[in-house]
Amino acid sequence: MKFGISNNVRSRVVRECTPEMFDATLDAPVVRMVCAEIADAREMVARGVMQKEEFEAKKAELKKRLPVFTFHATFPGGRRKNDDAVPSGLAIYDLDHIPDPRGRWAEMEPRKGELGIVLAHVSPSTEGLRLVFVIPQGMTLPEAQAWMARQLGDKEYDACVKDYARCSFAVPRGYVLWVSPFLFRSFSEEIKGDKGRYRSALGEIKADSFSGVQDLKGKSSVSPCLCVQEKKSASSASEKLEYHGLDSSEIVAKYWELTGDGQPPTQGDRNTKIFDLACSLRHIFNFDRELLNRAIPNYEGFPQEEKMQCIDNALREPRKYMPMKLTKVLQALKAEHSQVPPHREDSGGAFPPMPQKLPPLIELLLSRTPDLYKPAVAHAVFPPLGAHLHRVTFRYIDNVAHEATLMNVLMAGTGAGKDCISQPINYIMADIRLRDEENLRREREWKNEVNSKGANKDKRKRPEGLVIQEIDADMTNPAFVMRTAEADGHFLYTKMNEIDQFDALRGSGRGGQQFQIMCLAFDPGNRYGQTRVGAGSVTEKVTIRFNWNASTTIQKGRRYFRPVLTDGPVSRINFCTIPEREIGSEMPVYGTYDEAFAEELRPYIERLTKATGEVECPEAYRLAMKLKEECADRARLTQSRVYENLSFRANVIAYLKACVLYVAHGCKWSKAIEEFVRWSLEYDLWCKMEFFGADIEESMSEGEAARRKPGPRNLLEMLPDTFTLKEALDVRRMAGIGGGEREARHMLAMWKSRKYVSQITDNSYQKVKS
């Protein structure tokens, strides 16, 4: 079934919602944060700290920040208007102002199939229950509402939801009580006008198991917001559990192998180990007691009652992020399944394997490259490809228009074969070099003419239209500014055999100017230049458009970027590498780059050079949104601030690559482009974390340690309006103040005597409003 999604209730722009978008929205930080604030405010009303009217106003304001779904319809025109609505076959029904929404759902859950309910969740205010159900055959939206009201015995139902453009606010995953796989199944069009088939389809919903993972025919299917699959074995009636293609028995075996003493539980440590295992597995088996029971093996001599007690205790533990040890287990299994050798012994994991099916342009550019070098070449070709675009922009998900600003550094060991990128780049740059050759000839003739005349002779002005895009790696800063000014909005490009060739742009006045150019080359609308007094000197203000490739060894690359690890260049550059070959392995052999290769490449280059203006690629936009959320999820799971910071610009780089491929393929999107771009982002981040992650972490820690406190902190301002003794103790510890409960009570007594606070109970206090 098709329905829409929009950024918030104030936005009229709406897109068709996919299972991935739905899933990502449930975990979106803004959704969790807003609903948590609403829940806190509601609790303050219950405590008498906040008035009901004040709560309603705050709730209404907070909900404006939530994404919304339009379950009633999709809108092909992209605008949320009733006259443009295409009905989805779904209807919304609300049960408002009920004391226990979860309890109310538990009462009606046995009837969910009979009622055709495909989604049920607690409302953002936690005071209501929202149901999304399939409209019975032949009914209109208002009739369906009335029908559901009769089924539930609700005499005062909310009739205003008959509007097709009506929004439904998103909620966190923890608020979702039920999602049927039929939420995203398009059977409504197929059974239109056939009541028998409609009843059959509803019967399938009714037969759905409570976990939403298996249909009538026993086929594997996954709820859009669940990660678990259940599959029936062909040889037996038993079902096995999978998580993203990994069998639960594999996960448990690898868990024992990589954690603790490396042994499964034995007598004496069984309860502790099973409890620990359940605390980890609950994160991938949906906090479901029955699924955990099936995932955790029955160990000899360990009673079932004790096993279930361990599981129950684990489920009662406060919800936290997925443990790092489980993350390592899953990464190790995925690396084994992908059969990719690790990059180095200390790498901590294998780099992501390249997709089997590639976009045609990438497949062509890699067709003469040995397998060992293909990942490096696949990244290195984008700076020269992007250099063919002239005044072409792509609007990123933050609404900022970017040009194809792409820079690449290949970091690999000595003798690894870093020159593998040269031939593909040579063929990509062939047309630019041909035009540059003509303009270089014109410039050379002008220089010879000027130099042949005396100092007092009239000299011809510098020729116009000297667009020379490929520059020398050792170019000085004035020459760089002049070439940029004359390029008339075209990209400059260079390929450096060593990264330190960039130091020619260091500048004489101040060091580190080359790093400033790296940063500005990525940033839209940048301004750069120089001012000189001499009549013959270069005085220009320009926007830097500079794509480049560079190679270096891993050790040299780390040393080169060490002074600026937290200043921006590393996050703006796309990195790649070449894995070490086995000692004594066969030499990689290249294919032949010939005229046939050039002819196949020509149409892609022509499409890039002909593109103009702002290019819109909705698929790339949606992918960028999805990848942003996936990176955020990974950062939350690993709790790595470094990974999160690097992922922001890495996602921009991946988006620009997607747009370049989109234009090169005649503004046509494909699944191959999506898979390639996803891999490109994962690979780029893997390289950055591998080469610089630990150093950036250390640098950030040093900066945090060096930060001086601005002065004494007002502890009273750090506390909420109503607080407890424990909260006061916590604030004292946060401020680095020693002492225990006695000292905290002394502080509170002093505040009370000064009329800063009033005491409610023995251990609770309230600020006195001045």
NORMO-V556932 format. One line per field, one symbol per residue. phi: phi as a letter, one per 40 degrees, with the letter a starting at -180 (. if undefined). psi: psi as a letter, one per 30 degrees, with the letter a starting at -180 (. if undefined). burial: + if it has 9 or more other ideal C-beta (glycine too) atoms within 8 Angstrom, else -. A space follows every 50 residues. Layout:
phi: ???
psi: ???
burial: ???
This chain:
phi: .bababcacccccbbccbdcccccccbcdccccccccccccccccccgcb cdcccccccccccccccbbbccabbdcgbcbdcbcbdcgbbbbbbcfbcb dccccdccddcccccgcbabaccdcgbabbbbbccddgccccccdccccc ccgbcbcccccccccccbccbcdcccbabcccdbbcccccbdgbcccccc cccccccdcccgbacdcgccabccbbbcbbbccccaccbbcbbfgbcccc cccccccbbfcgbccbdhbccccccccccccdcbbgfbccccdccccccd gbdccccccccccccccdcbcddcccdcccccccccccfbcccacccgic ccccdccbddccdccccbbdddcddccdccccdccccccbfbbbccccgb cbcccbbbbcbaccgchccccccdcdcccdcccccdcccccccccccccc ccccccccbccdccgccbccbccccccdcccccccccfgcccaabbcbcc cccccdgccacgcccccdccccccgcbaiabbccccccbabbccbacaba bacccccccccdcbdbbhdcccbcbaabcccccgccccbccccbcccccc cddccccccccagcbbbdcccccccccdccccccccccfbccdccccccc cccccccdcccccccgfbcacccdcccccdcccdcccccccbdcccdccc ccccccccccidbccccccccbabcccccccccdcgccgbcccccccccc ccccgcbbccbdbbbbcccc
psi: kkllklelffkfkklkkleeeeeeefgkeeeeeeeeeeeeeeeeeefgfk leeeeeeeeeeefffklkkifflljefgkikefgkjkfgllkkkjlhkei eeeeeeefefgeeefgkfkklklffgglkkkklkkkkfkleeeeeeeeee efhjfiljffgfkfgkljkllleffkfkkkffegkifeefgkgjeeeeee eeeeeefklffhgkaegglklkkfglfkkkkkkfflflkkkkjhfkkeee eeeeeeeflbggklklkfgeeeeeeeeeeeffffhghkeeeeeeekljkk gjkeeeeeeeeeeeffkkkllkkeeeeeeeeeeeeeefhkklelfgfglk lkkkkeklkeeeeefffgkkeefeeeefeffeeeefffkjhklkjlfggk kklijkkkkjjllkgfhfgffeeeeeeegeeeeeeeeeeeeeeeeeeeee fflleglkkklkklgijjejlkfgkleeeeeeeeeffhflklklkkfkff ffffgelfeklgfeeeeeeeffkkglklalklekeflkjlklkkjjklkl llleeeeeeefefhegfeeeffkkkllklklkkglkkkklakjaeeeeee feeeeeeeffklakkkjeeeeeeeeeeeeeeeeeeeefhjeeeeeffefe eeeeeeeeeeeeefghhklleeeeeeeeeeeeeeeeeeeeefeeeeeeee eeeeefkkkfakkjeefflleklleeeeeeeeeeggkalbeeeeeeeeee eeffhelkkeaegklkkjk.
burial: +-++++-++-+-+++-+---++++++++-+++-++-+++-++-++----+ ----+--++--+++-++++++++++---+++--+++-+-++++++--+-- +--++--++--++-++++++++++-+++++++++++--+-+--++++++- -+----+---+--+++++++++--++++++++++--++--+-----++-+ ++++++++--+++++------+++++-+++--+-----+++++--+-+-+ ++-+++-++-----+----+--++++++++++++++-++-++++++--+- -+---+++-++++++------++-+++++++++++--+-+-++---+-++ +++++--++-++++++-+++-+++++++++++++++++++-+++++---- ++++++++++++---+++-++-+++++++++++-++--++-++--+--++ ---------------++++++-+-+-++++++++-++--+++++++-++- ++-++++----+++++++++++---+-+++-------+-+-+-+++++++ ++++-+++-++--++--+++++++++++---------+-+--+---++-- +--++-+++-+---+-+-+++++++++++++++++-++-+-+++-+++++ +++++++++++++++---+--++++++++++++++++++++++-+++-++ --+-----------++-++--++-+-+++-++--+-------+++-++-- ++----+-+----++++---
